[in-house]
């Protein structure tokens, strides 16, 4: 049997092309998976950092409310003077506008002060 010397035959070229194409597909798939994993890790890291920031802001807000409530003077009996009543209403309105008092707390304090 005679062996052919020189360029590979049709079957050899087809086999070589299949190997090259298969390798390219495998490498491409591997790169795509790697990029997807990297993107998922970045997303999870950003979500974790956002959650930590939100928890820190919630804790700071709770601390600010606790400090404001501790610093607020205790409610005193209504005074007969109109100026004192206006000062207390103004103070309540200021606490409400700063977000220290909720709408319900503000309404209850104002009703108690006016009664």
SULCORHU-V99510 format. One record per residue. N is the residue number from 1. RES is the residue in one small letter. PHI is phi in radians with two decimals (none if undefined). OMEGA is omega in degrees with one decimal (NA if undefined). BURIAL is + if it has 24 or more other ideal C-beta (glycine too) atoms within 12 Angstrom, else -. Layout:
n->N res->RES phi->PHI omega->OMEGA burial->BURIAL
n->N res->RES phi->PHI omega->OMEGA burial->BURIAL
//
This chain:
n->1 res->x phi->none omega->-179.1 burial->-
n->2 res->x phi->-1.68 omega->179.9 burial->-
n->3 res->x phi->-1.74 omega->-178.0 burial->-
n->4 res->x phi->-1.43 omega->-179.7 burial->-
n->5 res->x phi->-2.02 omega->178.6 burial->-
n->6 res->x phi->2.07 omega->-177.5 burial->-
n->7 res->x phi->-1.20 omega->179.0 burial->-
n->8 res->x phi->-1.25 omega->180.0 burial->-
n->9 res->x phi->-1.34 omega->-178.0 burial->-
n->10 res->x phi->-1.06 omega->-179.9 burial->-
n->11 res->x phi->-1.18 omega->178.2 burial->-
n->12 res->x phi->-1.12 omega->177.6 burial->-
n->13 res->x phi->-1.15 omega->179.1 burial->-
n->14 res->x phi->-1.11 omega->179.4 burial->-
n->15 res->x phi->-1.15 omega->179.7 burial->-
n->16 res->x phi->-1.11 omega->178.2 burial->-
n->17 res->x phi->-1.08 omega->179.4 burial->-
n->18 res->x phi->-1.11 omega->179.5 burial->-
n->19 res->x phi->-1.14 omega->-179.9 burial->-
n->20 res->x phi->-1.12 omega->-179.8 burial->-
n->21 res->x phi->-1.12 omega->179.0 burial->-
n->22 res->x phi->-1.12 omega->177.7 burial->-
n->23 res->x phi->-1.13 omega->179.4 burial->-
n->24 res->x phi->-1.10 omega->179.1 burial->-
n->25 res->x phi->-1.14 omega->179.9 burial->-
n->26 res->x phi->-1.13 omega->179.5 burial->-
n->27 res->x phi->-1.15 omega->179.6 burial->-
n->28 res->x phi->-1.06 omega->178.5 burial->-
n->29 res->x phi->-1.11 omega->178.8 burial->-
n->30 res->x phi->-1.13 omega->179.1 burial->-
n->31 res->x phi->-1.14 omega->179.7 burial->-
n->32 res->x phi->-1.09 omega->178.0 burial->-
n->33 res->x phi->-1.11 omega->179.1 burial->-
n->34 res->x phi->-1.09 omega->179.3 burial->-
n->35 res->x phi->-1.13 omega->178.9 burial->-
n->36 res->x phi->-1.14 omega->177.6 burial->-
n->37 res->x phi->-1.10 omega->179.4 burial->-
n->38 res->x phi->-1.12 omega->178.2 burial->-
n->39 res->x phi->-1.13 omega->178.2 burial->-
n->40 res->x phi->-1.12 omega->178.4 burial->-
n->41 res->x phi->-1.12 omega->178.0 burial->-
n->42 res->x phi->-1.12 omega->179.2 burial->-
n->43 res->x phi->-1.09 omega->179.6 burial->-
n->44 res->x phi->-1.12 omega->178.2 burial->-
n->45 res->x phi->-1.13 omega->179.1 burial->-
n->46 res->x phi->-1.14 omega->178.7 burial->-
n->47 res->x phi->-1.12 omega->178.6 burial->-
n->48 res->x phi->-1.11 omega->179.8 burial->-
n->49 res->x phi->-1.12 omega->177.8 burial->-
n->50 res->x phi->-1.12 omega->178.3 burial->-
n->51 res->x phi->-1.13 omega->178.6 burial->-
n->52 res->x phi->-1.14 omega->178.1 burial->-
n->53 res->x phi->-1.12 omega->179.1 burial->-
n->54 res->x phi->-1.11 omega->178.7 burial->-
n->55 res->x phi->-1.13 omega->178.6 burial->-
n->56 res->x phi->-1.16 omega->178.7 burial->-
n->57 res->x phi->-1.16 omega->177.7 burial->-
n->58 res->x phi->-1.10 omega->179.3 burial->-
n->59 res->x phi->-1.15 omega->179.1 burial->-
n->60 res->x phi->-1.13 omega->178.5 burial->-
n->61 res->x phi->-1.15 omega->178.8 burial->-
n->62 res->x phi->-1.12 omega->178.0 burial->-
n->63 res->x phi->-1.15 omega->179.3 burial->-
n->64 res->x phi->-1.13 omega->178.2 burial->-
n->65 res->x phi->-1.15 omega->179.6 burial->-
n->66 res->x phi->-1.12 omega->178.1 burial->-
n->67 res->x phi->-1.15 omega->-179.6 burial->-
n->68 res->x phi->-1.18 omega->179.1 burial->-
n->69 res->x phi->-1.22 omega->178.5 burial->-
n->70 res->x phi->-1.24 omega->-178.7 burial->-
n->71 res->x phi->-1.43 omega->-178.3 burial->-
n->72 res->x phi->-1.22 omega->179.3 burial->-
n->73 res->x phi->-1.21 omega->178.9 burial->-
n->74 res->x phi->-1.12 omega->-179.3 burial->-
n->75 res->x phi->-1.20 omega->-179.7 burial->-
n->76 res->x phi->-1.79 omega->177.7 burial->-
n->77 res->x phi->-1.14 omega->-178.6 burial->-
n->78 res->x phi->-1.04 omega->179.9 burial->-
n->79 res->x phi->-1.58 omega->-178.4 burial->-
n->80 res->x phi->-1.34 omega->-175.7 burial->-
n->81 res->x phi->-1.32 omega->179.5 burial->-
n->82 res->x phi->-1.25 omega->-179.9 burial->-
n->83 res->x phi->-1.14 omega->178.6 burial->-
n->84 res->x phi->-1.13 omega->178.3 burial->-
n->85 res->x phi->-1.10 omega->179.3 burial->-
n->86 res->x phi->-1.14 omega->179.7 burial->-
n->87 res->x phi->-1.12 omega->179.4 burial->-
n->88 res->x phi->-1.19 omega->176.9 burial->+
n->89 res->x phi->-1.13 omega->178.2 burial->-
n->90 res->x phi->-1.12 omega->179.0 burial->-
n->91 res->x phi->-1.12 omega->176.9 burial->+
n->92 res->x phi->-1.08 omega->179.8 burial->+
n->93 res->x phi->-1.12 omega->178.3 burial->-
n->94 res->x phi->-1.14 omega->178.0 burial->-
n->95 res->x phi->-1.09 omega->178.6 burial->+
n->96 res->x phi->-1.19 omega->-178.3 burial->-
n->97 res->x phi->-1.21 omega->177.3 burial->-
n->98 res->x phi->-1.37 omega->178.9 burial->-
n->99 res->x phi->1.54 omega->179.9 burial->-
n->100 res->x phi->-1.28 omega->177.0 burial->+
n->101 res->x phi->-1.83 omega->174.9 burial->-
n->102 res->x phi->-1.35 omega->179.3 burial->-
n->103 res->x phi->-1.05 omega->-178.8 burial->-
n->104 res->x phi->-1.18 omega->179.2 burial->-
n->105 res->x phi->-1.12 omega->179.6 burial->-
n->106 res->x phi->-1.12 omega->-179.4 burial->-
n->107 res->x phi->-1.12 omega->-179.7 burial->-
n->108 res->x phi->-1.17 omega->-179.9 burial->-
n->109 res->x phi->-1.18 omega->179.8 burial->+
n->110 res->x phi->-1.17 omega->178.4 burial->+
n->111 res->x phi->-1.12 omega->179.4 burial->-
n->112 res->x phi->-1.16 omega->-179.1 burial->-
n->113 res->x phi->-1.21 omega->-177.7 burial->+
n->114 res->x phi->-1.41 omega->-178.7 burial->-
n->115 res->x phi->-1.47 omega->NA burial->-
//
